[in-house]
């Protein structure tokens, strides 16, 4: 299974992306973040292979 994080400043977009990835069955969303600072702080402690970043 692929372990992933999601990063987007819109909570609704995060929820939609997480739902779609969970429906695939081969992707586990480990965490979802709404700000980059939180990601940077916690990234070293996360065991994952895939990052989805949507930045404007």
Biopython code that builds the backbone (N, CA, C, O; Angstrom):
import numpy as np
from Bio.PDB.StructureBuilder import StructureBuilder

atoms = [
    (1, "UNK", "N", (0.844, -1.175, 0.000)),
    (1, "UNK", "CA", (0.000, 0.000, 0.000)),
    (1, "UNK", "C", (0.890, 1.239, 0.000)),
    (1, "UNK", "O", (1.917, 1.274, 0.676)),
    (2, "UNK", "N", (0.495, 2.237, -0.749)),
    (2, "UNK", "CA", (1.199, 3.515, -0.809)),
    (2, "UNK", "C", (0.694, 4.402, 0.319)),
    (2, "UNK", "O", (-0.511, 4.600, 0.476)),
    (3, "UNK", "N", (1.621, 4.929, 1.099)),
    (3, "UNK", "CA", (1.281, 5.849, 2.192)),
    (3, "UNK", "C", (1.516, 7.260, 1.692)),
    (3, "UNK", "O", (2.581, 7.559, 1.152)),
    (4, "UNK", "N", (0.524, 8.137, 1.867)),
    (4, "UNK", "CA", (0.592, 9.475, 1.290)),
    (4, "UNK", "C", (0.134, 10.539, 2.279)),
    (4, "UNK", "O", (-0.599, 10.259, 3.227)),
    (5, "UNK", "N", (0.587, 11.765, 2.034)),
    (5, "UNK", "CA", (0.041, 12.922, 2.733)),
    (5, "UNK", "C", (-0.593, 13.830, 1.686)),
    (5, "UNK", "O", (-0.239, 13.791, 0.508)),
    (6, "UNK", "N", (-1.527, 14.641, 2.138)),
    (6, "UNK", "CA", (-2.174, 15.625, 1.273)),
    (6, "UNK", "C", (-1.941, 17.006, 1.869)),
    (6, "UNK", "O", (-1.974, 17.184, 3.087)),
    (7, "UNK", "N", (-1.708, 17.968, 1.007)),
    (7, "UNK", "CA", (-1.508, 19.344, 1.451)),
    (7, "UNK", "C", (-2.339, 20.259, 0.568)),
    (7, "UNK", "O", (-2.143, 20.310, -0.646)),
    (8, "UNK", "N", (-3.258, 20.974, 1.177)),
    (8, "UNK", "CA", (-4.077, 21.944, 0.459)),
    (8, "UNK", "C", (-4.634, 22.914, 1.491)),
    (8, "UNK", "O", (-4.910, 22.524, 2.625)),
    (9, "UNK", "N", (-4.798, 24.158, 1.110)),
    (9, "UNK", "CA", (-5.322, 25.131, 2.076)),
    (9, "UNK", "C", (-6.843, 25.097, 2.171)),
    (9, "UNK", "O", (-7.426, 25.809, 2.989)),
    (10, "UNK", "N", (-7.490, 24.282, 1.348)),
    (10, "UNK", "CA", (-8.954, 24.163, 1.379)),
    (10, "UNK", "C", (-9.345, 22.806, 1.950)),
    (10, "UNK", "O", (-9.047, 21.767, 1.361)),
    (11, "UNK", "N", (-10.012, 22.821, 3.095)),
    (11, "UNK", "CA", (-10.390, 21.577, 3.762)),
    (11, "UNK", "C", (-11.310, 20.714, 2.906)),
    (11, "UNK", "O", (-11.198, 19.488, 2.916)),
    (12, "UNK", "N", (-12.208, 21.340, 2.174)),
    (12, "UNK", "CA", (-13.121, 20.573, 1.325)),
    (12, "UNK", "C", (-12.355, 19.818, 0.242)),
    (12, "UNK", "O", (-12.669, 18.666, -0.057)),
    (13, "UNK", "N", (-11.355, 20.464, -0.343)),
    (13, "UNK", "CA", (-10.529, 19.801, -1.364)),
    (13, "UNK", "C", (-9.775, 18.623, -0.765)),
    (13, "UNK", "O", (-9.641, 17.578, -1.402)),
    (14, "UNK", "N", (-9.281, 18.788, 0.461)),
    (14, "UNK", "CA", (-8.583, 17.692, 1.135)),
    (14, "UNK", "C", (-9.516, 16.505, 1.364)),
    (14, "UNK", "O", (-9.138, 15.355, 1.141)),
    (15, "UNK", "N", (-10.719, 16.793, 1.804)),
    (15, "UNK", "CA", (-11.685, 15.723, 2.055)),
    (15, "UNK", "C", (-12.015, 14.968, 0.771)),
    (15, "UNK", "O", (-12.100, 13.740, 0.771)),
    (16, "UNK", "N", (-12.200, 15.700, -0.311)),
    (16, "UNK", "CA", (-12.522, 15.073, -1.592)),
    (16, "UNK", "C", (-11.361, 14.211, -2.079)),
    (16, "UNK", "O", (-11.571, 13.077, -2.509)),
    (17, "UNK", "N", (-10.149, 14.733, -2.014)),
    (17, "UNK", "CA", (-8.976, 13.982, -2.457)),
    (17, "UNK", "C", (-8.786, 12.735, -1.604)),
    (17, "UNK", "O", (-8.493, 11.660, -2.126)),
    (18, "UNK", "N", (-8.951, 12.876, -0.302)),
    (18, "UNK", "CA", (-8.788, 11.718, 0.579)),
    (18, "UNK", "C", (-9.822, 10.638, 0.260)),
    (18, "UNK", "O", (-9.496, 9.452, 0.219)),
    (19, "UNK", "N", (-11.051, 11.049, 0.039)),
    (19, "UNK", "CA", (-12.109, 10.083, -0.293)),
    (19, "UNK", "C", (-11.791, 9.344, -1.594)),
    (19, "UNK", "O", (-11.949, 8.126, -1.679)),
    (20, "UNK", "N", (-11.344, 10.089, -2.602)),
    (20, "UNK", "CA", (-11.029, 9.472, -3.893)),
    (20, "UNK", "C", (-9.841, 8.515, -3.781)),
    (20, "UNK", "O", (-9.855, 7.436, -4.373)),
    (21, "UNK", "N", (-8.819, 8.907, -3.027)),
    (21, "UNK", "CA", (-7.659, 8.032, -2.857)),
    (21, "UNK", "C", (-8.021, 6.789, -2.050)),
    (21, "UNK", "O", (-7.564, 5.692, -2.370)),
    (22, "UNK", "N", (-8.831, 6.945, -1.012)),
    (22, "UNK", "CA", (-9.259, 5.785, -0.231)),
    (22, "UNK", "C", (-10.075, 4.821, -1.080)),
    (22, "UNK", "O", (-9.993, 3.607, -0.889)),
    (23, "UNK", "N", (-10.859, 5.345, -2.013)),
    (23, "UNK", "CA", (-11.652, 4.497, -2.895)),
    (23, "UNK", "C", (-10.768, 3.629, -3.798)),
    (23, "UNK", "O", (-11.184, 2.552, -4.227)),
    (24, "UNK", "N", (-9.559, 4.095, -4.083)),
    (24, "UNK", "CA", (-8.637, 3.300, -4.904)),
    (24, "UNK", "C", (-8.237, 2.003, -4.212)),
    (24, "UNK", "O", (-8.027, 0.978, -4.860)),
    (25, "UNK", "N", (-8.135, 2.063, -2.897)),
    (25, "UNK", "CA", (-7.783, 0.879, -2.140)),
    (25, "UNK", "C", (-6.296, 0.615, -2.032)),
    (25, "UNK", "O", (-5.886, -0.213, -1.219)),
    (26, "UNK", "N", (-5.476, 1.284, -2.816)),
    (26, "UNK", "CA", (-4.031, 1.050, -2.783)),
    (26, "UNK", "C", (-3.271, 2.231, -2.185)),
    (26, "UNK", "O", (-2.041, 2.217, -2.136)),
    (27, "UNK", "N", (-4.003, 3.259, -1.727)),
    (27, "UNK", "CA", (-3.371, 4.441, -1.144)),
    (27, "UNK", "C", (-3.956, 4.672, 0.244)),
    (27, "UNK", "O", (-5.172, 4.743, 0.422)),
    (28, "UNK", "N", (-3.064, 4.786, 1.220)),
    (28, "UNK", "CA", (-3.471, 5.125, 2.574)),
    (28, "UNK", "C", (-3.064, 6.570, 2.834)),
    (28, "UNK", "O", (-1.880, 6.900, 2.771)),
    (29, "UNK", "N", (-4.019, 7.425, 3.124)),
    (29, "UNK", "CA", (-3.720, 8.814, 3.451)),
    (29, "UNK", "C", (-3.343, 8.861, 4.928)),
    (29, "UNK", "O", (-4.171, 8.637, 5.811)),
    (30, "UNK", "N", (-2.058, 9.160, 5.170)),
    (30, "UNK", "CA", (-1.524, 9.172, 6.527)),
    (30, "UNK", "C", (-1.954, 10.425, 7.265)),
    (30, "UNK", "O", (-2.381, 10.356, 8.417)),
    (31, "UNK", "N", (-1.844, 11.563, 6.610)),
    (31, "UNK", "CA", (-2.207, 12.848, 7.206)),
    (31, "UNK", "C", (-2.632, 13.797, 6.106)),
    (31, "UNK", "O", (-2.248, 13.645, 4.947)),
    (32, "UNK", "N", (-3.428, 14.776, 6.487)),
    (32, "UNK", "CA", (-3.808, 15.864, 5.596)),
    (32, "UNK", "C", (-3.470, 17.171, 6.306)),
    (32, "UNK", "O", (-3.745, 17.329, 7.496)),
    (33, "UNK", "N", (-2.878, 18.093, 5.578)),
    (33, "UNK", "CA", (-2.425, 19.357, 6.142)),
    (33, "UNK", "C", (-3.024, 20.524, 5.374)),
    (33, "UNK", "O", (-3.272, 20.432, 4.171)),
    (34, "UNK", "N", (-3.255, 21.626, 6.086)),
    (34, "UNK", "CA", (-3.759, 22.838, 5.436)),
    (34, "UNK", "C", (-2.710, 23.935, 5.357)),
    (34, "UNK", "O", (-2.969, 25.004, 4.805)),
    (35, "UNK", "N", (-1.518, 23.677, 5.908)),
    (35, "UNK", "CA", (-0.468, 24.693, 5.808)),
    (35, "UNK", "C", (0.906, 24.022, 5.720)),
    (35, "UNK", "O", (1.140, 22.964, 6.304)),
    (36, "UNK", "N", (1.787, 24.655, 4.989)),
    (36, "UNK", "CA", (3.108, 24.110, 4.709)),
    (36, "UNK", "C", (3.961, 24.023, 5.977)),
    (36, "UNK", "O", (4.739, 23.082, 6.132)),
    (37, "UNK", "N", (3.823, 24.973, 6.862)),
    (37, "UNK", "CA", (4.623, 24.971, 8.080)),
    (37, "UNK", "C", (4.411, 23.687, 8.889)),
    (37, "UNK", "O", (5.366, 23.121, 9.422)),
    (38, "UNK", "N", (3.181, 23.239, 8.975)),
    (38, "UNK", "CA", (2.886, 21.998, 9.698)),
    (38, "UNK", "C", (3.527, 20.795, 9.015)),
    (38, "UNK", "O", (4.034, 19.892, 9.680)),
    (39, "UNK", "N", (3.501, 20.788, 7.715)),
    (39, "UNK", "CA", (4.117, 19.690, 6.963)),
    (39, "UNK", "C", (5.614, 19.632, 7.254)),
    (39, "UNK", "O", (6.153, 18.571, 7.569)),
    (40, "UNK", "N", (6.266, 20.760, 7.148)),
    (40, "UNK", "CA", (7.712, 20.813, 7.369)),
    (40, "UNK", "C", (8.062, 20.340, 8.772)),
    (40, "UNK", "O", (9.038, 19.613, 8.956)),
    (41, "UNK", "N", (7.276, 20.742, 9.758)),
    (41, "UNK", "CA", (7.510, 20.336, 11.143)),
    (41, "UNK", "C", (7.385, 18.825, 11.331)),
    (41, "UNK", "O", (8.159, 18.226, 12.078)),
    (42, "UNK", "N", (6.423, 18.215, 10.664)),
    (42, "UNK", "CA", (6.099, 16.808, 10.920)),
    (42, "UNK", "C", (6.618, 15.834, 9.872)),
    (42, "UNK", "O", (6.544, 14.623, 10.077)),
    (43, "UNK", "N", (7.132, 16.325, 8.770)),
    (43, "UNK", "CA", (7.516, 15.460, 7.661)),
    (43, "UNK", "C", (8.546, 14.412, 8.058)),
    (43, "UNK", "O", (8.457, 13.262, 7.627)),
    (44, "UNK", "N", (9.512, 14.792, 8.868)),
    (44, "UNK", "CA", (10.568, 13.850, 9.245)),
    (44, "UNK", "C", (10.031, 12.673, 10.055)),
    (44, "UNK", "O", (10.661, 11.617, 10.091)),
    (45, "UNK", "N", (8.889, 12.833, 10.699)),
    (45, "UNK", "CA", (8.317, 11.774, 11.526)),
    (45, "UNK", "C", (7.312, 10.900, 10.777)),
    (45, "UNK", "O", (6.793, 9.935, 11.339)),
    (46, "UNK", "N", (7.037, 11.227, 9.525)),
    (46, "UNK", "CA", (6.044, 10.482, 8.757)),
    (46, "UNK", "C", (6.723, 9.458, 7.854)),
    (46, "UNK", "O", (7.708, 9.767, 7.184)),
    (47, "UNK", "N", (6.196, 8.247, 7.841)),
    (47, "UNK", "CA", (6.702, 7.183, 6.988)),
    (47, "UNK", "C", (5.783, 7.094, 5.768)),
    (47, "UNK", "O", (4.702, 6.509, 5.838)),
    (48, "UNK", "N", (6.220, 7.675, 4.660)),
    (48, "UNK", "CA", (5.362, 7.703, 3.478)),
    (48, "UNK", "C", (6.195, 7.749, 2.210)),
    (48, "UNK", "O", (7.409, 7.949, 2.255)),
    (49, "UNK", "N", (5.528, 7.560, 1.079)),
    (49, "UNK", "CA", (6.200, 7.543, -0.212)),
    (49, "UNK", "C", (5.645, 8.554, -1.199)),
    (49, "UNK", "O", (6.261, 8.798, -2.237)),
    (50, "UNK", "N", (4.534, 9.127, -0.910)),
    (50, "UNK", "CA", (3.869, 9.977, -1.892)),
    (50, "UNK", "C", (3.341, 11.223, -1.228)),
    (50, "UNK", "O", (2.760, 11.156, -0.145)),
    (51, "UNK", "N", (3.539, 12.377, -1.876)),
    (51, "UNK", "CA", (3.055, 13.662, -1.374)),
    (51, "UNK", "C", (2.179, 14.267, -2.461)),
    (51, "UNK", "O", (2.562, 14.271, -3.631)),
    (52, "UNK", "N", (1.018, 14.774, -2.097)),
    (52, "UNK", "CA", (0.191, 15.548, -3.006)),
    (52, "UNK", "C", (0.186, 16.978, -2.503)),
    (52, "UNK", "O", (-0.335, 17.251, -1.422)),
    (53, "UNK", "N", (0.757, 17.894, -3.268)),
    (53, "UNK", "CA", (0.834, 19.306, -2.889)),
    (53, "UNK", "C", (0.034, 20.124, -3.899)),
    (53, "UNK", "O", (0.224, 19.987, -5.107)),
    (54, "UNK", "N", (-0.839, 20.954, -3.410)),
    (54, "UNK", "CA", (-1.558, 21.906, -4.273)),
    (54, "UNK", "C", (-1.280, 23.283, -3.700)),
    (54, "UNK", "O", (-1.834, 23.663, -2.669)),
    (55, "UNK", "N", (-0.429, 24.016, -4.368)),
    (55, "UNK", "CA", (-0.003, 25.326, -3.874)),
    (55, "UNK", "C", (-0.383, 26.406, -4.873)),
    (55, "UNK", "O", (-0.248, 26.221, -6.083)),
    (56, "UNK", "N", (-0.849, 27.510, -4.370)),
    (56, "UNK", "CA", (-1.168, 28.656, -5.232)),
    (56, "UNK", "C", (-0.283, 29.808, -4.888)),
    (56, "UNK", "O", (-0.390, 30.872, -5.497)),
]
sb = StructureBuilder()
sb.init_structure("model")
sb.init_model(0)
sb.init_chain("A")
sb.init_seg("    ")
for serial, (resi, resn, name, xyz) in enumerate(atoms, 1):
    if name == "N":
        sb.init_residue(resn, " ", resi, " ")
    sb.init_atom(name, np.array(xyz, "f"), 0.0, 1.0, " ", f" {name:<3s}", serial, name[0])
structure = sb.get_structure()
